Amino acid sequence: MATKKVEIIVQPKPPHFVGDGFRVHNFIPSGFRLDMKRMDPFIMLDYNSKFHFSGTDTPRGVGVHPHRGFETVTIAYKGRVEHGDSAGGGGIIGEGDVQWMTAASGVLHKEFHETEWAKEGGIFQMVQLWVNLPAKDKMSPPKYQAIKNSEMKNVDLGENGFIEVIAGDYNGEKGPASTFSPVNLMNAKLKKGGKADFSFPAGFNTAALVIEGSVVVNGGEKVPTDHLVLFGNEGENFTFEATEDSIVLVISGEPLNEPIFPHGPFVMNSREEIIQAFDDYNNGKFGYLED
Ligand code: MN
């Protein structure tokens, strides 16, 4: 087994707002290196680094909008969000929780700060990741998985800290999320000086986002807070050593290697399928959701 080398360390781009509730740095697809193909099946990664929202009686967020062809995965680190969709999925997630929304054939959904949290306001920190679906599953029924922190697989690393497995597995210990293709998603929660070893197939597209603290990768380069490390596709193994108490989101997935045809909130395999998505949306086939 060979070492998976660091390909590039990506610094956060200047943030922009999604709706009025998510102040995000976009990492995927960001043009240079990290286009939709490079991290296939992860086609979008927006990161709301720690940001303070003042209290309000009108929760901030994103109003009703459609999706088709992929999954939206929201990982909450600070703050609380409420989600609702036209397929009946919905719920509130808070610190440490994940919502895994399979849009597949199409949903309308809305994403807002949870009402009570919004009243108080506070520090907000989240990741939204879009996981592409294989062509054969793009038109399957929508689905919603709420994954509470307590339901995740905790892999104890003793004094080093622990790994919280959301999807896929860490050394054979499986996370609770069901996925359509091989996807590994986990938080490494390491103590200062704590180490963790990872191993994923060489061909899997692999990256890690430092949410808190900083880590040294493979005994070499240091990845600071809010930076992403992209790994090369040769070799399987890499290590983190935390230089302070740290949280790192690790993503690794088998590429689907299918054509990617994105347009706004739809990600399909061809132009024809995108036109069909707009037709279906305009004809009310995504259902109904109140504002
Ligand atoms: Mn959305």
py3Dmol code that shows the C-alpha trace and the ligand (Angstrom):
import py3Dmol

protein = """\
ATOM      1  CA  MET A   1       0.000   0.000   0.000  1.00  0.00           C
ATOM      2  CA  ALA A   2       1.353   3.341  -1.037  1.00  0.00           C
ATOM      3  CA  THR A   3       0.867   6.821   0.337  1.00  0.00           C
ATOM      4  CA  LYS A   4      -1.848   9.005  -1.097  1.00  0.00           C
ATOM      5  CA  LYS A   5      -0.063  12.273  -1.762  1.00  0.00           C
ATOM      6  CA  VAL A   6      -1.317  15.809  -1.295  1.00  0.00           C
ATOM      7  CA  GLU A   7      -2.169  17.212  -4.730  1.00  0.00           C
ATOM      8  CA  ILE A   8      -3.030  20.719  -3.622  1.00  0.00           C
ATOM      9  CA  ILE A   9      -4.130  22.649  -0.546  1.00  0.00           C
ATOM     10  CA  VAL A  10      -6.979  24.954  -1.484  1.00  0.00           C
ATOM     11  CA  GLN A  11      -7.604  28.160   0.422  1.00  0.00           C
ATOM     12  CA  PRO A  12     -11.200  29.372   0.868  1.00  0.00           C
ATOM     13  CA  LYS A  13     -12.451  31.702  -1.842  1.00  0.00           C
ATOM     14  CA  PRO A  14     -14.140  34.966  -0.795  1.00  0.00           C
ATOM     15  CA  PRO A  15     -17.584  34.057   0.568  1.00  0.00           C
ATOM     16  CA  HIS A  16     -20.923  34.712  -1.108  1.00  0.00           C
ATOM     17  CA  PHE A  17     -24.478  34.389   0.167  1.00  0.00           C
ATOM     18  CA  VAL A  18     -26.864  31.604  -0.810  1.00  0.00           C
ATOM     19  CA  GLY A  19     -30.238  33.116  -0.023  1.00  0.00           C
ATOM     20  CA  ASP A  20     -29.707  35.276   3.054  1.00  0.00           C
ATOM     21  CA  GLY A  21     -28.873  32.434   5.438  1.00  0.00           C
ATOM     22  CA  PHE A  22     -25.765  30.728   4.121  1.00  0.00           C
ATOM     23  CA  ARG A  23     -22.497  32.625   3.774  1.00  0.00           C
ATOM     24  CA  VAL A  24     -20.387  30.140   1.898  1.00  0.00           C
ATOM     25  CA  HIS A  25     -16.973  29.568   0.401  1.00  0.00           C
ATOM     26  CA  ASN A  26     -17.414  27.443  -2.689  1.00  0.00           C
ATOM     27  CA  PHE A  27     -14.791  24.687  -3.052  1.00  0.00           C
ATOM     28  CA  ILE A  28     -16.421  22.454  -5.691  1.00  0.00           C
ATOM     29  CA  PRO A  29     -16.852  23.158  -8.590  1.00  0.00           C
ATOM     30  CA  SER A  30     -14.396  25.996  -8.362  1.00  0.00           C
ATOM     31  CA  GLY A  31     -12.722  25.866 -11.740  1.00  0.00           C
ATOM     32  CA  PHE A  32      -9.064  25.340 -10.991  1.00  0.00           C
ATOM     33  CA  ARG A  33      -8.625  21.564 -10.449  1.00  0.00           C
ATOM     34  CA  LEU A  34     -11.789  21.080  -8.456  1.00  0.00           C
ATOM     35  CA  ASP A  35     -14.357  20.891 -11.231  1.00  0.00           C
ATOM     36  CA  MET A  36     -17.295  18.454 -11.071  1.00  0.00           C
ATOM     37  CA  LYS A  37     -15.272  15.740 -12.805  1.00  0.00           C
ATOM     38  CA  ARG A  38     -12.258  15.990 -10.545  1.00  0.00           C
ATOM     39  CA  MET A  39     -14.214  15.166  -7.385  1.00  0.00           C
ATOM     40  CA  ASP A  40     -16.871  12.960  -9.049  1.00  0.00           C
ATOM     41  CA  PRO A  41     -19.260  11.907  -7.441  1.00  0.00           C
ATOM     42  CA  PHE A  42     -18.987  15.030  -5.237  1.00  0.00           C
ATOM     43  CA  ILE A  43     -20.185  17.748  -7.584  1.00  0.00           C
ATOM     44  CA  MET A  44     -20.610  20.681  -5.208  1.00  0.00           C
ATOM     45  CA  LEU A  45     -19.178  21.683  -1.856  1.00  0.00           C
ATOM     46  CA  ASP A  46     -20.197  24.930  -0.208  1.00  0.00           C
ATOM     47  CA  TYR A  47     -18.774  25.697   3.206  1.00  0.00           C
ATOM     48  CA  ASN A  48     -20.297  28.202   5.592  1.00  0.00           C
ATOM     49  CA  SER A  49     -17.269  28.919   7.790  1.00  0.00           C
ATOM     50  CA  LYS A  50     -18.051  30.264  11.278  1.00  0.00           C
ATOM     51  CA  PHE A  51     -20.217  33.336  10.862  1.00  0.00           C
ATOM     52  CA  HIS A  52     -22.317  35.226  13.379  1.00  0.00           C
ATOM     53  CA  PHE A  53     -25.963  35.881  12.508  1.00  0.00           C
ATOM     54  CA  SER A  54     -27.851  38.373  14.651  1.00  0.00           C
ATOM     55  CA  GLY A  55     -31.207  37.406  16.180  1.00  0.00           C
ATOM     56  CA  THR A  56     -34.307  37.834  14.044  1.00  0.00           C
ATOM     57  CA  ASP A  57     -38.006  36.884  14.024  1.00  0.00           C
ATOM     58  CA  THR A  58     -37.749  36.226  10.268  1.00  0.00           C
ATOM     59  CA  PRO A  59     -35.501  33.173   9.855  1.00  0.00           C
ATOM     60  CA  ARG A  60     -32.875  33.513   7.145  1.00  0.00           C
ATOM     61  CA  GLY A  61     -32.344  30.896   4.477  1.00  0.00           C
ATOM     62  CA  VAL A  62     -33.303  29.839   0.980  1.00  0.00           C
ATOM     63  CA  GLY A  63     -36.923  29.725  -0.170  1.00  0.00           C
ATOM     64  CA  VAL A  64     -38.629  27.028  -2.236  1.00  0.00           C
ATOM     65  CA  HIS A  65     -36.464  25.730  -5.094  1.00  0.00           C
ATOM     66  CA  PRO A  66     -36.192  22.489  -7.080  1.00  0.00           C
ATOM     67  CA  HIS A  67     -33.495  19.809  -7.398  1.00  0.00           C
ATOM     68  CA  ARG A  68     -33.196  16.744  -9.627  1.00  0.00           C
ATOM     69  CA  GLY A  69     -30.556  14.132 -10.276  1.00  0.00           C
ATOM     70  CA  PHE A  70     -28.446  14.154  -7.101  1.00  0.00           C
ATOM     71  CA  GLU A  71     -28.418  14.318  -3.295  1.00  0.00           C
ATOM     72  CA  THR A  72     -27.881  17.300  -1.012  1.00  0.00           C
ATOM     73  CA  VAL A  73     -26.050  16.490   2.204  1.00  0.00           C
ATOM     74  CA  THR A  74     -25.992  19.130   4.930  1.00  0.00           C
ATOM     75  CA  ILE A  75     -23.555  18.695   7.804  1.00  0.00           C
ATOM     76  CA  ALA A  76     -24.196  20.998  10.759  1.00  0.00           C
ATOM     77  CA  TYR A  77     -21.286  22.085  12.958  1.00  0.00           C
ATOM     78  CA  LYS A  78     -22.828  25.166  14.620  1.00  0.00           C
ATOM     79  CA  GLY A  79     -26.398  26.451  14.530  1.00  0.00           C
ATOM     80  CA  ARG A  80     -29.657  24.779  13.559  1.00  0.00           C
ATOM     81  CA  VAL A  81     -31.457  24.423  10.219  1.00  0.00           C
ATOM     82  CA  GLU A  82     -34.920  23.372   9.233  1.00  0.00           C
ATOM     83  CA  HIS A  83     -35.647  21.630   5.959  1.00  0.00           C
ATOM     84  CA  GLY A  84     -38.890  20.756   4.245  1.00  0.00           C
ATOM     85  CA  ASP A  85     -39.527  19.166   0.876  1.00  0.00           C
ATOM     86  CA  SER A  86     -42.418  18.375  -1.457  1.00  0.00           C
ATOM     87  CA  ALA A  87     -41.908  14.625  -0.973  1.00  0.00           C
ATOM     88  CA  GLY A  88     -42.783  14.964   2.715  1.00  0.00           C
ATOM     89  CA  GLY A  89     -39.201  14.835   3.963  1.00  0.00           C
ATOM     90  CA  GLY A  90     -38.171  17.338   6.559  1.00  0.00           C
ATOM     91  CA  GLY A  91     -36.862  18.058   9.981  1.00  0.00           C
ATOM     92  CA  ILE A  92     -34.499  20.062  12.093  1.00  0.00           C
ATOM     93  CA  ILE A  93     -30.823  19.363  12.420  1.00  0.00           C
ATOM     94  CA  GLY A  94     -28.464  20.870  14.963  1.00  0.00           C
ATOM     95  CA  GLU A  95     -24.826  20.672  15.980  1.00  0.00           C
ATOM     96  CA  GLY A  96     -23.253  17.421  14.835  1.00  0.00           C
ATOM     97  CA  ASP A  97     -26.289  16.210  12.846  1.00  0.00           C
ATOM     98  CA  VAL A  98     -26.604  15.539   9.119  1.00  0.00           C
ATOM     99  CA  GLN A  99     -29.497  15.635   6.699  1.00  0.00           C
ATOM    100  CA  TRP A 100     -29.188  13.561   3.581  1.00  0.00           C
ATOM    101  CA  MET A 101     -31.805  14.562   1.021  1.00  0.00           C
ATOM    102  CA  THR A 102     -32.073  12.457  -2.120  1.00  0.00           C
ATOM    103  CA  ALA A 103     -33.680  14.691  -4.726  1.00  0.00           C
ATOM    104  CA  ALA A 104     -33.422  11.999  -7.453  1.00  0.00           C
ATOM    105  CA  SER A 105     -36.481  12.389  -9.758  1.00  0.00           C
ATOM    106  CA  GLY A 106     -37.225  15.779  -8.263  1.00  0.00           C
ATOM    107  CA  VAL A 107     -38.271  17.689  -5.181  1.00  0.00           C
ATOM    108  CA  LEU A 108     -38.988  21.229  -4.178  1.00  0.00           C
ATOM    109  CA  HIS A 109     -37.396  22.122  -0.896  1.00  0.00           C
ATOM    110  CA  LYS A 110     -36.570  25.030   1.360  1.00  0.00           C
ATOM    111  CA  GLU A 111     -33.742  25.477   3.813  1.00  0.00           C
ATOM    112  CA  PHE A 112     -33.952  27.956   6.700  1.00  0.00           C
ATOM    113  CA  HIS A 113     -32.346  28.632  10.058  1.00  0.00           C
ATOM    114  CA  GLU A 114     -34.560  26.979  12.673  1.00  0.00           C
ATOM    115  CA  THR A 115     -37.042  29.520  14.118  1.00  0.00           C
ATOM    116  CA  GLU A 116     -35.974  29.428  17.768  1.00  0.00           C
ATOM    117  CA  TRP A 117     -32.275  29.428  16.914  1.00  0.00           C
ATOM    118  CA  ALA A 118     -32.820  32.328  14.499  1.00  0.00           C
ATOM    119  CA  LYS A 119     -34.496  34.365  17.282  1.00  0.00           C
ATOM    120  CA  GLU A 120     -31.371  34.135  19.399  1.00  0.00           C
ATOM    121  CA  GLY A 121     -28.888  34.166  16.540  1.00  0.00           C
ATOM    122  CA  GLY A 122     -25.326  33.003  17.028  1.00  0.00           C
ATOM    123  CA  ILE A 123     -22.409  31.369  15.309  1.00  0.00           C
ATOM    124  CA  PHE A 124     -23.404  29.323  12.285  1.00  0.00           C
ATOM    125  CA  GLN A 125     -21.142  26.761  10.571  1.00  0.00           C
ATOM    126  CA  MET A 126     -22.200  24.138   8.019  1.00  0.00           C
ATOM    127  CA  VAL A 127     -21.179  22.236   4.931  1.00  0.00           C
ATOM    128  CA  GLN A 128     -23.449  21.437   2.012  1.00  0.00           C
ATOM    129  CA  LEU A 129     -22.215  18.703  -0.254  1.00  0.00           C
ATOM    130  CA  TRP A 130     -23.928  17.531  -3.450  1.00  0.00           C
ATOM    131  CA  VAL A 131     -23.460  13.846  -4.226  1.00  0.00           C
ATOM    132  CA  ASN A 132     -24.210  12.922  -7.818  1.00  0.00           C
ATOM    133  CA  LEU A 133     -26.423   9.921  -8.558  1.00  0.00           C
ATOM    134  CA  PRO A 134     -25.598   7.178 -11.056  1.00  0.00           C
ATOM    135  CA  ALA A 135     -27.595   7.594 -14.313  1.00  0.00           C
ATOM    136  CA  LYS A 136     -29.719   4.552 -13.464  1.00  0.00           C
ATOM    137  CA  ASP A 137     -30.829   6.125 -10.142  1.00  0.00           C
ATOM    138  CA  LYS A 138     -31.408   9.735 -11.188  1.00  0.00           C
ATOM    139  CA  MET A 139     -35.140   9.204 -11.686  1.00  0.00           C
ATOM    140  CA  SER A 140     -35.703   7.053  -8.597  1.00  0.00           C
ATOM    141  CA  PRO A 141     -38.113   8.341  -5.908  1.00  0.00           C
ATOM    142  CA  PRO A 142     -36.936  11.121  -3.567  1.00  0.00           C
ATOM    143  CA  LYS A 143     -35.821  10.138  -0.083  1.00  0.00           C
ATOM    144  CA  TYR A 144     -34.849  11.847   3.150  1.00  0.00           C
ATOM    145  CA  GLN A 145     -32.456  10.621   5.832  1.00  0.00           C
ATOM    146  CA  ALA A 146     -32.109  12.531   9.073  1.00  0.00           C
ATOM    147  CA  ILE A 147     -28.946  11.373  10.779  1.00  0.00           C
ATOM    148  CA  LYS A 148     -28.588  12.442  14.381  1.00  0.00           C
ATOM    149  CA  ASN A 149     -25.104  12.719  15.801  1.00  0.00           C
ATOM    150  CA  SER A 150     -25.857   9.887  18.250  1.00  0.00           C
ATOM    151  CA  GLU A 151     -26.677   7.558  15.331  1.00  0.00           C
ATOM    152  CA  MET A 152     -23.280   7.966  13.684  1.00  0.00           C
ATOM    153  CA  LYS A 153     -20.658   5.269  14.076  1.00  0.00           C
ATOM    154  CA  ASN A 154     -18.077   6.403  16.597  1.00  0.00           C
ATOM    155  CA  VAL A 155     -14.677   4.827  16.144  1.00  0.00           C
ATOM    156  CA  ASP A 156     -12.635   5.402  19.284  1.00  0.00           C
ATOM    157  CA  LEU A 157      -8.972   6.197  18.673  1.00  0.00           C
ATOM    158  CA  GLY A 158      -8.107   6.447  22.365  1.00  0.00           C
ATOM    159  CA  GLU A 159      -6.015   9.485  23.236  1.00  0.00           C
ATOM    160  CA  ASN A 160      -5.967  10.540  19.593  1.00  0.00           C
ATOM    161  CA  GLY A 161      -9.681  11.303  19.496  1.00  0.00           C
ATOM    162  CA  PHE A 162     -12.324   9.569  17.407  1.00  0.00           C
ATOM    163  CA  ILE A 163     -13.824   9.205  13.956  1.00  0.00           C
ATOM    164  CA  GLU A 164     -17.507   9.855  13.422  1.00  0.00           C
ATOM    165  CA  VAL A 165     -18.608   7.843  10.371  1.00  0.00           C
ATOM    166  CA  ILE A 166     -21.609   9.282   8.521  1.00  0.00           C
ATOM    167  CA  ALA A 167     -21.485   7.156   5.362  1.00  0.00           C
ATOM    168  CA  GLY A 168     -19.260   4.391   4.064  1.00  0.00           C
ATOM    169  CA  ASP A 169     -16.729   3.067   6.497  1.00  0.00           C
ATOM    170  CA  TYR A 170     -13.598   3.743   8.490  1.00  0.00           C
ATOM    171  CA  ASN A 171     -11.490   0.581   8.849  1.00  0.00           C
ATOM    172  CA  GLY A 172     -14.607  -1.513   8.293  1.00  0.00           C
ATOM    173  CA  GLU A 173     -16.775   0.388  10.814  1.00  0.00           C
ATOM    174  CA  LYS A 174     -19.844   1.501   8.876  1.00  0.00           C
ATOM    175  CA  GLY A 175     -21.799   4.738   9.073  1.00  0.00           C
ATOM    176  CA  PRO A 176     -25.618   4.870   8.986  1.00  0.00           C
ATOM    177  CA  ALA A 177     -26.313   6.757   5.726  1.00  0.00           C
ATOM    178  CA  SER A 178     -27.408   4.727   2.737  1.00  0.00           C
ATOM    179  CA  THR A 179     -25.802   5.765  -0.551  1.00  0.00           C
ATOM    180  CA  PHE A 180     -26.283   4.860  -4.218  1.00  0.00           C
ATOM    181  CA  SER A 181     -22.587   4.457  -4.990  1.00  0.00           C
ATOM    182  CA  PRO A 182     -19.520   3.902  -2.801  1.00  0.00           C
ATOM    183  CA  VAL A 183     -19.161   7.089  -0.727  1.00  0.00           C
ATOM    184  CA  ASN A 184     -17.195   7.616   2.474  1.00  0.00           C
ATOM    185  CA  LEU A 185     -18.036  10.609   4.618  1.00  0.00           C
ATOM    186  CA  MET A 186     -16.709  11.122   8.136  1.00  0.00           C
ATOM    187  CA  ASN A 187     -15.549  13.639  10.697  1.00  0.00           C
ATOM    188  CA  ALA A 188     -12.162  13.101  12.290  1.00  0.00           C
ATOM    189  CA  LYS A 189     -12.334  14.707  15.735  1.00  0.00           C
ATOM    190  CA  LEU A 190      -8.754  14.742  16.922  1.00  0.00           C
ATOM    191  CA  LYS A 191      -7.136  15.990  20.089  1.00  0.00           C
ATOM    192  CA  LYS A 192      -4.017  18.136  19.985  1.00  0.00           C
ATOM    193  CA  GLY A 193      -1.230  15.792  18.926  1.00  0.00           C
ATOM    194  CA  GLY A 194      -3.776  13.110  17.974  1.00  0.00           C
ATOM    195  CA  LYS A 195      -3.148  10.991  14.886  1.00  0.00           C
ATOM    196  CA  ALA A 196      -5.435   9.100  12.521  1.00  0.00           C
ATOM    197  CA  ASP A 197      -4.657   6.854   9.551  1.00  0.00           C
ATOM    198  CA  PHE A 198      -6.969   6.578   6.569  1.00  0.00           C
ATOM    199  CA  SER A 199      -7.099   4.174   3.666  1.00  0.00           C
ATOM    200  CA  PHE A 200      -9.281   4.494   0.577  1.00  0.00           C
ATOM    201  CA  PRO A 201      -8.893   2.892  -2.852  1.00  0.00           C
ATOM    202  CA  ALA A 202      -6.432   4.812  -5.031  1.00  0.00           C
ATOM    203  CA  GLY A 203      -9.038   5.624  -7.677  1.00  0.00           C
ATOM    204  CA  PHE A 204     -11.505   7.135  -5.220  1.00  0.00           C
ATOM    205  CA  ASN A 205     -11.605  10.937  -5.383  1.00  0.00           C
ATOM    206  CA  THR A 206     -10.585  12.077  -1.933  1.00  0.00           C
ATOM    207  CA  ALA A 207     -10.396  15.407  -0.124  1.00  0.00           C
ATOM    208  CA  ALA A 208     -10.644  16.767   3.409  1.00  0.00           C
ATOM    209  CA  LEU A 209     -11.861  20.082   4.770  1.00  0.00           C
ATOM    210  CA  VAL A 210     -10.448  21.415   8.026  1.00  0.00           C
ATOM    211  CA  ILE A 211     -13.441  22.677  10.018  1.00  0.00           C
ATOM    212  CA  GLU A 212     -11.637  23.383  13.265  1.00  0.00           C
ATOM    213  CA  GLY A 213      -7.958  23.516  14.191  1.00  0.00           C
ATOM    214  CA  SER A 214      -5.286  22.322  11.795  1.00  0.00           C
ATOM    215  CA  VAL A 215      -3.636  19.085  10.754  1.00  0.00           C
ATOM    216  CA  VAL A 216      -0.316  17.967   9.314  1.00  0.00           C
ATOM    217  CA  VAL A 217      -0.822  15.532   6.451  1.00  0.00           C
ATOM    218  CA  ASN A 218       1.524  12.567   5.931  1.00  0.00           C
ATOM    219  CA  GLY A 219       4.021  14.159   8.319  1.00  0.00           C
ATOM    220  CA  GLY A 220       4.555  17.023   5.870  1.00  0.00           C
ATOM    221  CA  GLU A 221       2.255  19.836   4.867  1.00  0.00           C
ATOM    222  CA  LYS A 222       0.045  21.642   7.344  1.00  0.00           C
ATOM    223  CA  VAL A 223      -3.566  22.325   6.404  1.00  0.00           C
ATOM    224  CA  PRO A 224      -4.998  25.313   8.303  1.00  0.00           C
ATOM    225  CA  THR A 225      -8.599  25.968   9.402  1.00  0.00           C
ATOM    226  CA  ASP A 226     -11.110  26.424   6.560  1.00  0.00           C
ATOM    227  CA  HIS A 227      -8.699  24.983   3.975  1.00  0.00           C
ATOM    228  CA  LEU A 228      -9.275  21.897   1.843  1.00  0.00           C
ATOM    229  CA  VAL A 229      -6.685  19.305   0.985  1.00  0.00           C
ATOM    230  CA  LEU A 230      -7.152  17.469  -2.308  1.00  0.00           C
ATOM    231  CA  PHE A 231      -5.409  14.097  -2.565  1.00  0.00           C
ATOM    232  CA  GLY A 232      -3.949  12.562  -5.690  1.00  0.00           C
ATOM    233  CA  ASN A 233      -5.327   9.348  -7.189  1.00  0.00           C
ATOM    234  CA  GLU A 234      -2.255   7.225  -6.643  1.00  0.00           C
ATOM    235  CA  GLY A 235      -1.783   5.411  -3.384  1.00  0.00           C
ATOM    236  CA  GLU A 236      -4.318   4.570  -0.707  1.00  0.00           C
ATOM    237  CA  ASN A 237      -3.089   5.703   2.683  1.00  0.00           C
ATOM    238  CA  PHE A 238      -2.699   9.041   4.392  1.00  0.00           C
ATOM    239  CA  THR A 239      -2.347  10.301   7.941  1.00  0.00           C
ATOM    240  CA  PHE A 240      -3.414  13.354   9.888  1.00  0.00           C
ATOM    241  CA  GLU A 241      -1.740  14.705  12.977  1.00  0.00           C
ATOM    242  CA  ALA A 242      -3.646  17.457  14.738  1.00  0.00           C
ATOM    243  CA  THR A 243      -1.537  20.426  15.840  1.00  0.00           C
ATOM    244  CA  GLU A 244      -4.415  21.557  18.074  1.00  0.00           C
ATOM    245  CA  ASP A 245      -7.872  20.151  18.847  1.00  0.00           C
ATOM    246  CA  SER A 246      -9.272  19.673  15.349  1.00  0.00           C
ATOM    247  CA  ILE A 247     -12.281  18.597  13.306  1.00  0.00           C
ATOM    248  CA  VAL A 248     -11.713  17.456   9.735  1.00  0.00           C
ATOM    249  CA  LEU A 249     -14.410  16.405   7.282  1.00  0.00           C
ATOM    250  CA  VAL A 250     -13.087  13.594   5.083  1.00  0.00           C
ATOM    251  CA  ILE A 251     -14.798  12.762   1.787  1.00  0.00           C
ATOM    252  CA  SER A 252     -13.855   9.919  -0.532  1.00  0.00           C
ATOM    253  CA  GLY A 253     -15.927   8.363  -3.294  1.00  0.00           C
ATOM    254  CA  GLU A 254     -15.726   6.109  -6.293  1.00  0.00           C
ATOM    255  CA  PRO A 255     -16.100   8.188  -9.467  1.00  0.00           C
ATOM    256  CA  LEU A 256     -19.270   7.437 -11.436  1.00  0.00           C
ATOM    257  CA  ASN A 257     -17.414   8.187 -14.690  1.00  0.00           C
ATOM    258  CA  GLU A 258     -20.600   9.218 -16.480  1.00  0.00           C
ATOM    259  CA  PRO A 259     -21.274  12.440 -18.404  1.00  0.00           C
ATOM    260  CA  ILE A 260     -22.178  15.322 -16.065  1.00  0.00           C
ATOM    261  CA  PHE A 261     -24.627  17.856 -17.457  1.00  0.00           C
ATOM    262  CA  PRO A 262     -25.436  20.460 -14.808  1.00  0.00           C
ATOM    263  CA  HIS A 263     -27.816  23.351 -15.079  1.00  0.00           C
ATOM    264  CA  GLY A 264     -28.630  25.368 -11.958  1.00  0.00           C
ATOM    265  CA  PRO A 265     -30.461  23.087  -9.516  1.00  0.00           C
ATOM    266  CA  PHE A 266     -30.508  20.099 -11.897  1.00  0.00           C
ATOM    267  CA  VAL A 267     -27.628  17.729 -12.603  1.00  0.00           C
ATOM    268  CA  MET A 268     -28.288  15.179 -15.322  1.00  0.00           C
ATOM    269  CA  ASN A 269     -26.287  13.249 -17.942  1.00  0.00           C
ATOM    270  CA  SER A 270     -27.385  15.081 -21.101  1.00  0.00           C
ATOM    271  CA  ARG A 271     -28.805  18.332 -22.419  1.00  0.00           C
ATOM    272  CA  GLU A 272     -32.052  16.549 -23.327  1.00  0.00           C
ATOM    273  CA  GLU A 273     -32.527  15.422 -19.723  1.00  0.00           C
ATOM    274  CA  ILE A 274     -32.021  19.001 -18.510  1.00  0.00           C
ATOM    275  CA  ILE A 275     -34.679  20.273 -20.915  1.00  0.00           C
ATOM    276  CA  GLN A 276     -36.955  17.501 -19.627  1.00  0.00           C
ATOM    277  CA  ALA A 277     -36.240  18.586 -16.026  1.00  0.00           C
ATOM    278  CA  PHE A 278     -37.297  22.180 -16.795  1.00  0.00           C
ATOM    279  CA  ASP A 279     -40.435  20.902 -18.582  1.00  0.00           C
ATOM    280  CA  ASP A 280     -41.362  18.677 -15.661  1.00  0.00           C
ATOM    281  CA  TYR A 281     -40.681  21.453 -13.170  1.00  0.00           C
ATOM    282  CA  ASN A 282     -42.778  23.947 -15.124  1.00  0.00           C
ATOM    283  CA  ASN A 283     -45.580  21.381 -15.367  1.00  0.00           C
ATOM    284  CA  GLY A 284     -45.738  20.890 -11.606  1.00  0.00           C
ATOM    285  CA  LYS A 285     -44.281  17.388 -11.604  1.00  0.00           C
ATOM    286  CA  PHE A 286     -41.995  18.214  -8.659  1.00  0.00           C
ATOM    287  CA  GLY A 287     -45.043  18.522  -6.434  1.00  0.00           C
ATOM    288  CA  TYR A 288     -46.015  21.460  -4.264  1.00  0.00           C
ATOM    289  CA  LEU A 289     -44.416  23.129  -1.291  1.00  0.00           C
ATOM    290  CA  GLU A 290     -45.731  26.163   0.552  1.00  0.00           C
ATOM    291  CA  ASP A 291     -43.411  29.166   0.887  1.00  0.00           C
TER     292      ASP A 291
END
"""
ligand_1 = """\
1
MN
Mn -31.310 23.225 -2.116
"""
view = py3Dmol.view(width=600, height=400)
view.addModel(protein, "pdb")
view.setStyle({"model": 0}, {"cartoon": {"style": "trace"}})
view.addModel(ligand_1, "xyz")
view.setStyle({"model": 1}, {"stick": {}})
view.zoomTo()
view.show()
